[in-house]
Amino acid sequence: MTEAVKSIDQTDALADQRAGSGIVVLSAAMQLLHMNRQATELAKKITAVDHGRTTTISAHGVLPTALTELCAEIIKALHIRTEAKDWEQFELKRVTGDPNQPILLRGFGLPDRGGIQNARLVVTMEELGRKQNLNTEHARERFQLTNREQSVVEHLAKGWTNKEIANALQITEQTVKEHIKHIMRKTSSTTRTGILVQIFNS
């Protein structure tokens, strides 16, 4: 019996040493059902970065905007992807937080036969390693990005929407979309997350 307890203590100690993923589980009504310690820490980091920004809705003031926005996207997807098998190869991703140590949010839905009101949302949060720091200067040279494209990438890394990027750079949303299209071509990416993976690895 004591050996088993010792083994559990060692497992807990190892788990604490490893940063691990943050896990958040919510109901379809955006009620927080579970949030592990790592998720709480990462949420604080995102909120600290967001603090200077105008924030939109946040679930009962607890969760960072990027997380609630991702959850809203999951809820929309749950109306279309109503079977568990629909979510096997599908997830929604967003990179947010400090561009120097961004946080990757990966979300998916757990549909329920009882309908959308019984569905669950699961989001994992993972801090991208320091070695993957955003080096836009190096990326600009490697992918031959223009100054404006580099600015767009920096805002993408913060998890900003096209509208937010357009407002910050004082250009139209359509122009932002064009820049993103060019950046995708230059980085051989097909998604916003793909762009960031290429940039962080450059």
N, C-alpha and C positions, 0 to 999 in steps of 0.2 A: 504493500500500500504506500509506504513512504517513497519507494522507488518511482512509483507512478506519479506521485505529487512532485518529486524532484524533476522528473522528466517534463511535466507540464510547466514548472517554473523555468527550466532551461529553454523550452520552446518559447515561452513568453519573453524571456530575456533576448533571445535571438530575434524574435519578431520586432521587439522594440528597437534593436540596433539597426535593423534594415528600415529605411524610410517607408517603403511599401506604398500601395495605392490608397487614396482616399476613396471611400465608398459612401454614396448617398442614395437612399431609397425614399421615393415619395409616392403619394397616391395621385391619381389623375386630377384630384382637386387641389394639387400642390401642397398637400399636408405632409410635413416631414415625418417619416416613419423611422428612419435610421440614418445616423451619420457617425462614422467612426472618428477616432481622435485625429487621424491623419487628415481626413477631409475637413475637420474643423480648423486645423492649422493652415491648410492650403486655402480655405475660404477666407481666413483672416488676411493672408498675403494678397489675395486677389482684391479684397475690399480696400486694403491699404493703398493699392495702386489706383483703384477706381475712385478713391476718396476725392481726388481733385476734379474728377469728371462729373457731369450731371448724370445722375443715375435715374433709370426708369423704374418700372415696377419691380419689387423684390418680394419674394414669398414671406409675408409676415415680418419683413425687415431682417430676416435671419440670413438669407442666402445672397451671394453676390449676383449682380445683374447678369453677368455672362452665364451663370449657372441657371438662373430662372429663364433666360431667353432660350437656352438649349432645351430646357424642359418643355417650354411652349412649343418648340419644333417637334419634340418627341410626341407630345399630345396630338399635334396635327397629323403626324405620321401614323399614330395609333388608330385614327379614323379610317385610314386606308389599309394599313397592315394589321388586320384583325386576328390573324392566326399566329401562333408561336413560331411556326416554320418560316413565316414572312420575315422574322427578325434574325434568323440563323446567320445570314451573311451580311447583315445590314446594321450599321451603327452611324450615329451622327457625331461629328467631331468639331471641336473648337479649341483654338489656342488662345490663352488669355494670361493676364497677370503681367509681371515685370518682363520686358523684352530680354533682359539679361539672364533671366532664369524663368522662362515661360512655363505655364502649367497647361497640360493637355487634358481636356475634358472629353470623355467618350460616353455617349448616352445611348440607351436603347430601351424599348418598351417591353413589358411583359403583359400581353393581352389576356383577357379573361372572358370565358364564354358568357359570363353574366353581363357583359357589356363594358363600355369604356369607363364607367364609374368604378368598376372593380379592378381596372388595370393598374399596373405599377410602373413607375419610371425608375430606372437605375442609371446612375452616373458614376463613372470612376474618374478620379482626379490623380494626375501623375506629374510630378515636377520633372521637367526635362533636365538632364545632367548638365553640370557646369561646362563640360567639354562641348556641349551643344549650344553654347552661348551664341546669341545672334550677332554675327559679325557682318553687318550690311556693307561695310567698306570692301571687305574681301569678296563678298557675294556680288557686289556691283561690278568688280573687275572680272570675276569668273564668268558671270552671265551677261556681261555688257549691258547692265541696266542703266537707264537714264537717271538723272537726279530725281525726277518726278516718280519714276517707277520705284526707286529706292525708298522714297517717302511713303509710297503706298504699301510697300512690304513692311516697313516699320509699324504702320498702323494695323496691317493685317495681323501682325504678331501680337498685338494687344487685344485681338478678338473683335475689332471694330467692324461695324456693318458698312456697306457701301455708302449709305447716307451719312454716317458719322465721318467717314474718310472724306467724302465730298465736302462736307461742312468745314472740316479742319483745313483742307487744302484749297478751299474756295473755288471748287470746280463742280461740274454737274455729276450726278450719279452715273450717267451714261459714259462720261469720260473716265470715271473710276473703273467701270466695267471694261472699257477698251484697254486701259492700263493693265488690268488683271489678265485680260486675254493675251496681251503681249508678254507679260511676265510668265504666264503658263507656257507659252510657246518657247521662250528662252530657257526655261528651267525644265522643259519636257515633263510638265505636270498637267493633270487634268482637273485638279481641285485646289481650293484655297489651302487646305491642309497639306496637299502635295507640294505646293510652293514652299511652305514653311519648312517641311522636312528637308527639301533641297537646300534651302538657305541655311538652316541650322547645321547641316552636314558639310557646308562649303568651307 
